[in-house]
C-alpha cells in the first residue's frame, strides 16, 4: 500500500459547534456547564486551526502553480507582478527573482 495516497484520502471533518453550544444549555450545574464550555472552546479552536491549515495548503498550491507558469518570464515582468499582481503572483515572482539573484 502507498502511504502517501492513504494520507490524502483522509477527510477530517469540522466539529458541529451548534451541537456543542446546545450541550451547554443541557448541562446542569456549574461543573457540567464549565466542561461543556471548555469543549465548545476546544472544538472552536480545532475548527479554526483546520480552516487555517486548509487555506495555507490551498494558497501554497496556488503559488507553486504560478511559479511554474512564470519561470520563463523576464525579470521586468516579474518585477511588475511583484508590485501589482495577485498574492500568488507576487509570491511566485518574488521567489523566482530571489532564485535568479542567487544564481548570478
C-alpha positions as CSV (number, residue, x, y, z in Angstrom):
1,X,0.0,0.0,0.0
2,X,1.1,3.5,-0.7
3,X,1.1,5.6,2.5
4,X,1.1,8.9,0.6
5,X,-2.1,8.2,-1.2
6,X,-3.8,6.9,2.0
7,X,-2.9,10.1,3.9
8,X,-4.6,12.2,1.2
9,X,-7.8,10.1,1.3
10,X,-8.5,11.0,5.0
11,X,-11.0,13.8,5.2
12,X,-11.1,15.5,8.6
13,X,-14.5,17.0,9.3
14,X,-15.3,20.1,11.3
15,X,-16.9,19.8,14.7
16,X,-20.6,20.7,14.9
17,X,-20.5,23.9,17.0
18,X,-24.3,24.2,17.2
19,X,-24.4,20.8,19.0
20,X,-21.5,21.8,21.3
21,X,-23.3,25.1,22.1
22,X,-26.6,23.3,22.8
23,X,-24.7,20.9,25.2
24,X,-24.0,23.9,27.4
25,X,-27.8,24.5,27.6
26,X,-28.5,20.9,28.5
27,X,-25.7,20.8,31.2
28,X,-26.9,21.1,34.8
29,X,-24.7,22.6,37.4
30,X,-21.6,24.8,37.2
31,X,-19.2,21.9,36.7
32,X,-21.1,20.4,33.8
33,X,-21.5,23.8,32.2
34,X,-17.8,24.5,32.6
35,X,-16.9,21.3,31.0
36,X,-19.3,21.8,28.1
37,X,-18.0,25.4,27.7
38,X,-14.4,24.1,27.6
39,X,-15.4,21.5,25.0
40,X,-17.0,24.2,22.9
41,X,-13.9,26.4,23.1
42,X,-11.7,23.4,22.2
43,X,-13.9,22.5,19.2
44,X,-13.9,26.1,18.0
45,X,-10.1,26.3,18.3
46,X,-9.8,23.0,16.3
47,X,-12.2,24.2,13.6
48,X,-10.2,27.4,13.3
49,X,-6.9,25.6,13.0
50,X,-8.3,23.2,10.5
51,X,-9.7,26.0,8.3
52,X,-6.4,27.9,8.5
53,X,-4.4,24.8,7.6
54,X,-6.5,24.1,4.6
55,X,-6.3,27.7,3.5
56,X,-2.5,27.7,3.8
57,X,-2.2,24.5,1.8
58,X,-4.5,25.8,-1.0
59,X,-2.6,29.1,-1.2
60,X,0.7,27.2,-1.3
61,X,-0.5,25.1,-4.2
62,X,-1.7,28.3,-6.0
63,X,1.8,29.9,-5.5
64,X,3.5,26.8,-6.8
65,X,1.3,26.7,-9.9
66,X,2.0,30.4,-10.5
67,X,5.8,29.8,-10.1
68,X,5.7,27.1,-12.7
69,X,3.9,29.4,-15.1
70,X,6.3,32.3,-14.6
71,X,9.6,30.5,-14.6
72,X,10.4,31.7,-18.1
73,X,9.1,35.3,-17.6
74,X,11.5,38.2,-17.9
75,X,12.9,40.0,-14.8
76,X,11.0,43.1,-15.9
77,X,7.6,41.2,-16.0
78,X,8.3,39.6,-12.7
79,X,9.1,42.9,-11.0
80,X,5.8,44.3,-12.3
81,X,4.0,41.3,-10.9
82,X,5.8,41.7,-7.7
83,X,4.4,45.2,-7.3
84,X,0.9,44.8,-8.7
85,X,-0.1,41.1,-9.1
86,X,-2.3,38.9,-7.0
87,X,-0.9,37.5,-3.8
88,X,0.1,34.2,-5.5
89,X,1.7,36.1,-8.4
90,X,3.6,38.4,-6.1
91,X,4.9,35.5,-4.0
92,X,5.9,33.4,-7.1
93,X,7.6,36.4,-8.8
94,X,9.5,37.3,-5.6
95,X,10.6,33.7,-5.2
96,X,11.8,33.4,-8.9
97,X,13.7,36.7,-8.7
98,X,15.3,35.6,-5.4
99,X,16.4,32.3,-7.1
100,X,17.8,34.2,-10.0
101,X,19.8,36.6,-7.8
102,X,21.4,33.6,-6.0
103,X,22.3,32.1,-9.4
104,X,24.0,35.3,-10.6
